[in-house]
Amino acid sequence: RITAKELVTLATLYGRSLSEWLTKKPAPVPLVPQFRMPPRELSLTEAEIRDAVSTLESLARDYAGLEETTALPLVRRHPAPYAYEGPGITPEMRGEEVAAEERTRLGLGDGPIHDLRSVLGHFLSTRHAADVSLWNGTAWGRATAEKFADSFAKNFLMPRTGVNRLLSEMVSAHGKGVTAADVLTLAHHFRVSAEAIFRRLEELKRLPAGTWDSLRANPFQPDKARCTLGLPLSAREPALPS
């Protein structure tokens, strides 16, 4: 039989409380952490990463215990994970498809929504995958899953049909071609940053490639332009990869 001293030693070695070793419940299934770490975060040590995983596991166990104690389990109605790659289709194309499907499923149409980022794309595609992407020297965002998630984010926040329709309506109303005021109005409508909407319009061929970079080199001041147009400044705007 195991001794009390050995139990204490094991609990200390594995960083667990002694009560966890004495419970009759089956051992919980370990979490599968998913790390996506861009270059600016590389200062984290392996010990810090392990501590973060341990903290997350501890919080998850506490929450599961609370559900059991209160007999109020969380109702889960998650959609089935989407495949984000396949023959004959790029992750960017698949990201746009899934964004459109999710907007339809949620009844959002092509109008604006609140702050949702590429993390939702990961949840919809790779939430059960072991995805530890510590940067290895290649350009950040090159992985297939990252390309899918980034494409999903911009198509979910700024759907092609909605952006094109609203921009065409504004251009038709004043007959001057696309103006900075039109673009900033779109940014306000879809609740995204000026850079995000400029780059989206470049991608949709509604603006020449490099428009945003040229404006910033002048320099262009989006906040000042918003004030001139009477558009409120957003306290927090979704950040999308450039």
N, C-alpha and C positions, 0 to 999 in steps of 0.2 A: 504493500500500500504506500501511496505517496505521503510524505510527511508534511507537517505544517510549514516547516522551514523551506522545503522544496517548492511548495505552492507560492510562498512569498517570493522566492527567487525567480520562479517562472513569471509571476505577475510583473515583477520589476524588469525582467529581461525583455518582455514583450510590450511593456508600457501600458498594461491593462490593470484595472482595479481588481482586488482580490475577489470581490463579489461576482465578477464575470466568470471566474474559474469555478465557483461553487454553485452556479445556477444550473437548474435541470433543463433549461431550454437548449435547443440545438444551436450550434455555433452559427452566427450570421454569415451569409455569403459575403466575401470581401468585395468592396467597391472596385470598380475598374475606372481609375481616374483618367481624364482626358486633358492633357496639357497642350496648349498651343502658345508657344513662347517666342515672340519676336525678338530681334537682337537687343533692343533696349532693356530687356528683362534678364539678360544673361548673367547678371551679377549674383543671382540666387545660387546658393550652394545646394548640394545634394541633401544635406541635413535639413535645410530650410524647406525643401520640397517634400521630404518625408514627413516633417512636422505638419505641413499643410494638409497632406493626405490623412494623417492620423487625426487631425482636428476635424476634418470633414467626416471621416468615418464615425468619430465620437458623436458629432452632432446628428448624424443620420440615425445612429442607434438610439439616441435620446428621443428623437422624434418618433421613431417606430415604437418605442416603449410608451410614449405618450398616447399614441393612437390606440395601442392595446389597452392601456389603463382606462381610457375614456370610452372605449368601444365605439370610436368614431373614426374608422379608417378613411383615408382620403379617397374620394371617388376619382378614378382615373379614366379619362375618355381620350387618351392620346391617339392621334392617327397612327396607322401603321407606318414604320420607317420607309422612306422613299429610297429607291436606288438612285445614286448620283452619278453613275457611270455606266456605259454600255457601248456596244459596237455601233459605230456610225454617228455618235453624238458626243459633243464636247461637254465638259462640266458646266461651262458657261451657258450653253443652250439648255441643258437640263435644269440649271438653276432658274432660268426664266420660265420654263414649263411648270416647275413645282410652285413657283411664286404665284403664277396664274391659277393653278389648281387650288392652292390654299386660300387665295382671295375669294374664289368661288365658293369653297367649302364654308368659309366664315361669313359669307354674304357681304363682303366689303366692296364689291364692284371694282372700279378703278379710281376711287376717291382717296383722299388722304387718310393716314392712320397715325397713331402715336408712335413713340420711339420704340422700334423693334430692329434689332441688328442681326448680323450674320450668325450670332449664337443660336437664333431660332432655326436657321438652316442646318446647323450641326445637330440640333435636337431632332429635327425631322428626318435626318439621314443617318447619323453616326452615333446616336445616343447610347448604343449598346457596344460600341467598338472600343478596343484598347488603342487609344490614339495619343501617344506621348510624342509630341513633335518639338523636341528641344532643338533649337537652331543648329545646323551643322555646316553653315557656310554658304549654302545656296540662298538665292533670293527668297525672302519671306513671302508666303502666299503661293508658292509654286505647286504645292501638293494638290492632288485632284480634289480632295474633300474641301480644301480651303478655297479653291477656285469656284466650286459649286456653291459654297456658303456665301462668298462675296457676291456672286451673280444673283443668288436668291435674294440677298439683302437689298440690292439696288432695284431689282425688279419688283420686290414686294413693297418697298417704300415709294418707288417712282415707276409705276407700271407704264409700259410703252404706250398703250392705248390712251390712258388718262393724260399723260404728259403731252403727247402729240395733239390730242383733241383740244385741250385747254390752250396750248400755245397757238394752234391754228385759229381758234376763236379770237384771241387777243390780236393776232396779226391782221386778221380780216377786219377787225373793228377799227384799227387805226391806219391800216394800209401802208405801213412804213418798213415792213420787214421786222425781224426779231431785234428787239432793243434790250438794253440792260434792265430796264424797268420790267419788261415782260419776264425776264429770267428770274429776277428777284421776287416778283409776284408768284411765280411758280414755286420758288424755294419756300416762300411763306405758306403757300397753299398746301404743299406736301410735307411741310415741317422738316425740311432738310437744310443743310448748310449751302451757302452760295457755291462753294467749290463742288459739292456733290451734284447740284443741278446743272452747273456749267459743264462738268465732265459727262454727265448723262446725256445732255443735249449734243455734245460733240460725238458721243458714241452713236446716237440716233441720227446723225448727219443733219441735225437742225442748226448746228453751228460749225464753223470750220475747225478742224483739229488744231489744238494749241491755243484756242481762244483764251482759256482760263490762264494759262502760263503767261500769255502776252499781257493780259490785264494786270496780273500780279506784278509784272516787271515794271509797270508804269509809275507808281503802284496804284492799284484799284483798292478802294476801301469799302467793302460791302456794307458795313454797319452805317457808315456815313450816308451811303446811297439809300439805305433803307429809311433812315430818318428823313431824308429829302422827299422820299415817296410817301411818307406817312405810315410806313409799315412798322409794327411793333417789333422790338428786338426780342428774340426768343432767349429765355434763360438757359435753355439747354437744347442743343441741336444734335441729331444723330450724326455720329462720325462714320463716314464710309471710307474704305481704302481708295486711294487715288489711282 
